[in-house]
Amino acid sequence: MPSLTIVTRDGAERTVEARAGWSVMENIRDNGFDELLALCGGCCSCATCHVHVDEQWLAALPPMGADEDDLLDTSDHRRPNSRLGCQIPYSEALDGLSVQIAPED
């Protein structure tokens, strides 16, 4: 089973088994990381699943859409490696992906 490494806001790191076909947000949420709120449930309308992607993985991700880009612009914690977890479809090609949950706005 492919893995996903999640770094919490306080720096704790945990690697979990990730389900292909789910978004990164769903994999984080369903593995018990309560600090990732995901209030809209993955509709790309709230930015509460903001993550910082390990830079070595950025090229492997699908391009960012305009809605995701606009939502990330509302965050004080946006970085060049910022993405919304709900907009990253997890697949076996992302086995080993590492993301850090962004600070809450």
C-alpha positions as a LaTeX table, in Angstrom:
\begin{tabular}{lrrr}
\hline
Residue & $x$ (\AA) & $y$ (\AA) & $z$ (\AA) \\
\hline
Met1 & 0.00 & 0.00 & 0.00 \\
Pro2 & 1.38 & 3.45 & $-0.86$ \\
Ser3 & 2.37 & 5.82 & 1.92 \\
Leu4 & 1.81 & 9.48 & 2.74 \\
Thr5 & 3.85 & 11.35 & 5.32 \\
Ile6 & 2.03 & 14.08 & 7.22 \\
Val7 & 3.81 & 16.66 & 9.34 \\
Thr8 & 1.54 & 18.36 & 11.85 \\
Arg9 & 1.66 & 22.04 & 12.74 \\
Asp10 & 3.84 & 21.30 & 15.75 \\
Gly11 & 6.33 & 19.32 & 13.64 \\
Ala12 & 5.29 & 15.78 & 14.56 \\
Glu13 & 5.67 & 13.44 & 11.59 \\
Arg14 & 3.67 & 10.31 & 10.88 \\
Thr15 & 3.57 & 8.08 & 7.82 \\
Val16 & 0.25 & 6.46 & 7.01 \\
Glu17 & $-1.06$ & 4.05 & 4.41 \\
Ala18 & $-2.79$ & 6.15 & 1.77 \\
Arg19 & $-5.69$ & 5.17 & $-0.45$ \\
Ala20 & $-5.28$ & 5.75 & $-4.16$ \\
Gly21 & $-8.32$ & 7.46 & $-5.64$ \\
Trp22 & $-8.82$ & 9.63 & $-2.58$ \\
Ser23 & $-7.54$ & 13.18 & $-2.29$ \\
Val24 & $-4.61$ & 14.03 & $-0.05$ \\
Met25 & $-7.13$ & 15.84 & 2.19 \\
Glu26 & $-9.31$ & 12.73 & 2.54 \\
Asn27 & $-6.28$ & 10.61 & 3.37 \\
Ile28 & $-5.15$ & 13.07 & 6.05 \\
Arg29 & $-8.62$ & 13.52 & 7.54 \\
Asp30 & $-9.44$ & 9.82 & 7.59 \\
Asn31 & $-6.17$ & 9.01 & 9.34 \\
Gly32 & $-7.16$ & 11.06 & 12.38 \\
Phe33 & $-5.43$ & 14.40 & 11.82 \\
Asp34 & $-8.07$ & 16.66 & 13.38 \\
Glu35 & $-6.12$ & 19.88 & 12.84 \\
Leu36 & $-6.87$ & 19.69 & 9.12 \\
Leu37 & $-10.44$ & 21.03 & 9.23 \\
Ala38 & $-11.53$ & 20.46 & 5.61 \\
Leu39 & $-14.75$ & 22.34 & 6.34 \\
Cys40 & $-16.12$ & 22.26 & 2.79 \\
Gly41 & $-15.52$ & 18.53 & 2.45 \\
Gly42 & $-13.34$ & 18.86 & $-0.63$ \\
Cys43 & $-15.34$ & 21.31 & $-2.77$ \\
Cys44 & $-12.43$ & 23.76 & $-3.15$ \\
Ser45 & $-14.33$ & 26.52 & $-1.38$ \\
Cys46 & $-12.70$ & 27.08 & 2.01 \\
Ala47 & $-8.88$ & 26.52 & 2.03 \\
Thr48 & $-8.97$ & 24.77 & 5.41 \\
Cys49 & $-7.05$ & 21.83 & 3.90 \\
His50 & $-4.04$ & 24.01 & 3.06 \\
Val51 & $-0.79$ & 22.02 & 3.06 \\
His52 & 2.84 & 22.73 & 2.24 \\
Val53 & 4.09 & 20.05 & $-0.13$ \\
Asp54 & 7.66 & 18.80 & 0.17 \\
Glu55 & 9.33 & 20.64 & $-2.70$ \\
Gln56 & 10.76 & 17.49 & $-4.28$ \\
Trp57 & 7.17 & 16.40 & $-5.06$ \\
Leu58 & 5.83 & 19.59 & $-6.64$ \\
Ala59 & 6.58 & 18.56 & $-10.23$ \\
Ala60 & 4.68 & 15.28 & $-9.74$ \\
Leu61 & 1.43 & 17.05 & $-8.84$ \\
Pro62 & $-1.27$ & 18.14 & $-11.25$ \\
Pro63 & $-1.25$ & 21.85 & $-12.09$ \\
Met64 & $-3.04$ & 24.21 & $-9.75$ \\
Gly65 & $-6.42$ & 25.44 & $-10.97$ \\
Ala66 & $-7.60$ & 29.05 & $-10.82$ \\
Asp67 & $-10.04$ & 28.42 & $-7.93$ \\
Glu68 & $-7.33$ & 26.79 & $-5.82$ \\
Asp69 & $-4.94$ & 29.63 & $-6.61$ \\
Asp70 & $-7.53$ & 32.25 & $-5.61$ \\
Leu71 & $-8.29$ & 30.50 & $-2.32$ \\
Leu72 & $-4.62$ & 30.17 & $-1.45$ \\
Asp73 & $-4.25$ & 33.93 & $-2.04$ \\
Thr74 & $-6.47$ & 34.45 & 1.01 \\
Ser75 & $-3.95$ & 32.73 & 3.31 \\
Asp76 & $-1.30$ & 34.57 & 5.29 \\
His77 & 0.70 & 31.33 & 5.17 \\
Arg78 & 0.89 & 30.82 & 1.42 \\
Arg79 & 4.25 & 29.64 & 0.12 \\
Pro80 & 5.48 & 28.58 & $-3.32$ \\
Asn81 & 4.82 & 24.97 & $-2.25$ \\
Ser82 & 1.27 & 25.61 & $-0.97$ \\
Arg83 & $-1.58$ & 23.47 & $-2.25$ \\
Leu84 & $-5.06$ & 22.55 & $-1.11$ \\
Gly85 & $-5.11$ & 18.89 & $-0.09$ \\
Cys86 & $-8.56$ & 18.45 & $-1.64$ \\
Gln87 & $-7.13$ & 19.33 & $-5.05$ \\
Ile88 & $-4.38$ & 16.71 & $-5.03$ \\
Pro89 & $-5.68$ & 13.33 & $-6.18$ \\
Tyr90 & $-3.58$ & 10.68 & $-4.45$ \\
Ser91 & $-2.29$ & 7.85 & $-6.61$ \\
Glu92 & 0.37 & 5.19 & $-6.32$ \\
Ala93 & 2.63 & 7.50 & $-8.34$ \\
Leu94 & 2.69 & 9.72 & $-5.23$ \\
Asp95 & 3.88 & 6.90 & $-2.95$ \\
Gly96 & 6.09 & 8.59 & $-0.34$ \\
Leu97 & 4.59 & 12.08 & $-0.75$ \\
Ser98 & 5.21 & 14.33 & 2.25 \\
Val99 & 3.05 & 17.32 & 3.23 \\
Gln100 & 2.92 & 19.60 & 6.23 \\
Ile101 & $-0.40$ & 20.95 & 7.48 \\
Ala102 & $-0.22$ & 24.73 & 7.07 \\
Pro103 & $-0.85$ & 27.04 & 10.03 \\
Glu104 & $-4.47$ & 27.98 & 10.53 \\
Asp105 & $-5.56$ & 31.39 & 9.23 \\
\hline
\end{tabular}
